[in-house]
Amino acid sequence: MLANFRSQEEDVTLAPDALSALAKIGIETSLRYAMQLLITSHLIAAKRKSSTVELLDLERAYKLFLDQKRSVQFLQDNEHEFISGNEWEEVNGNGNDGTVPMQEVQA
């Protein structure tokens, strides 16, 4: 199992349930994301002064850092919160969208 091998290479001790969850994350998202969670979970465990990464540490890292699929979903769900460029356009009554060609703009 790659997650187990990588944890040994990184000198990270994983609880069995955390290793199982990390392997599942690697299968469902990407190995790169799973390996990034491995290091982040290790830092979270170290902060609570533990030498072993527990499932709780992995869950915290998973909640803090989104994989590609969840990141895209977040942006789609919250697109109204971000600048799209459309808010700069004003439509007036004569069908003109209110934009001015660059050559007509004077500094």
C-alpha positions as a printed NumPy array, in Angstrom:
array([[  0.   ,   0.   ,   0.   ],
       [  1.448,   3.326,  -1.117],
       [  0.096,   5.328,   1.836],
       [  1.832,   2.992,   4.277],
       [  5.096,   3.122,   2.331],
       [  4.986,   6.918,   2.081],
       [  4.234,   7.292,   5.794],
       [  7.345,   5.221,   6.55 ],
       [  9.414,   7.374,   4.18 ],
       [  8.136,  10.54 ,   5.858],
       [  8.704,   8.975,   9.312],
       [  5.02 ,   9.372,  10.202],
       [  3.254,   6.855,  12.421],
       [ -0.378,   6.335,  11.456],
       [ -3.106,   4.731,  13.523],
       [ -4.707,   1.841,  11.583],
       [ -8.008,   3.681,  11.08 ],
       [ -6.165,   6.795,   9.859],
       [ -4.154,   4.699,   7.399],
       [ -7.326,   3.091,   6.096],
       [ -9.034,   6.472,   5.692],
       [ -5.963,   7.924,   3.975],
       [ -5.917,   5.038,   1.499],
       [ -9.609,   5.598,   0.761],
       [ -9.013,   9.313,   0.218],
       [ -6.167,   8.482,  -2.159],
       [ -8.434,   6.227,  -4.193],
       [-11.375,   8.656,  -4.284],
       [ -9.424,  11.871,  -4.932],
       [ -5.743,  11.655,  -5.839],
       [ -2.576,  10.23 ,  -4.356],
       [ -1.   ,  13.684,  -4.363],
       [ -3.829,  15.08 ,  -2.223],
       [ -3.653,  12.096,   0.129],
       [  0.099,  12.56 ,   0.591],
       [ -0.396,  16.267,   1.295],
       [ -2.953,  15.309,   3.948],
       [ -0.428,  12.878,   5.426],
       [  2.06 ,  15.666,   6.133],
       [ -0.615,  18.112,   7.302],
       [ -2.107,  15.487,   9.634],
       [  1.352,  14.812,  11.016],
       [  1.748,  18.523,  11.826],
       [ -1.67 ,  18.589,  13.482],
       [ -0.755,  15.545,  15.59 ],
       [  2.578,  17.138,  16.535],
       [  0.765,  20.267,  17.671],
       [ -1.196,  18.187,  20.159],
       [  2.118,  16.555,  21.131],
       [  1.336,  13.135,  19.696],
       [  3.758,  11.032,  17.697],
       [  0.909,   9.102,  16.052],
       [ -1.502,  10.503,  13.495],
       [ -5.01 ,   9.576,  14.582],
       [ -8.164,   9.625,  12.483],
       [ -9.182,  12.881,  14.182],
       [ -5.988,  14.564,  12.888],
       [ -6.68 ,  13.353,   9.363],
       [-10.295,  14.541,   9.551],
       [ -9.155,  18.003,  10.65 ],
       [ -6.69 ,  18.26 ,   7.754],
       [ -9.391,  17.018,   5.357],
       [-11.753,  19.759,   6.54 ],
       [ -9.086,  22.457,   6.288],
       [ -7.824,  21.618,   2.798],
       [-10.114,  20.837,  -0.116],
       [ -9.376,  18.38 ,  -2.886],
       [-10.014,  19.438,  -6.474],
       [-13.581,  18.131,  -6.652],
       [-14.681,  19.77 ,  -3.385],
       [-12.889,  22.986,  -4.34 ],
       [-14.778,  23.216,  -7.641],
       [-18.048,  22.479,  -5.851],
       [-17.33 ,  25.195,  -3.284],
       [-16.665,  27.748,  -6.033],
       [-19.83 ,  26.777,  -7.893],
       [-21.926,  26.964,  -4.725],
       [-20.495,  30.368,  -3.779],
       [-19.893,  31.983,  -7.169],
       [-22.135,  34.912,  -6.238],
       [-19.593,  35.826,  -3.534],
       [-16.755,  36.317,  -6.013],
       [-16.046,  39.042,  -8.55 ],
       [-17.097,  37.891, -12.002],
       [-16.693,  41.127, -13.927],
       [-20.403,  41.364, -14.65 ],
       [-21.021,  43.734, -11.762],
       [-19.069,  46.444, -13.624],
       [-21.475,  46.464, -16.545],
       [-24.554,  48.659, -16.4  ],
       [-27.398,  48.281, -18.828],
       [-29.175,  51.531, -19.669],
       [-32.522,  52.052, -21.348],
       [-31.263,  52.359, -24.955],
       [-29.765,  48.853, -25.126],
       [-26.216,  50.105, -24.625],
       [-24.444,  48.098, -21.975],
       [-22.784,  51.21 , -20.524],
       [-19.263,  50.259, -21.581],
       [-16.962,  52.83 , -23.138],
       [-14.365,  51.845, -25.766],
       [-10.787,  52.261, -24.465],
       [ -9.862,  54.951, -27.005],
       [-12.653,  57.209, -25.67 ],
       [-11.433,  56.978, -22.074],
       [ -9.369,  59.991, -21.029],
       [ -7.103,  60.035, -18.019]])
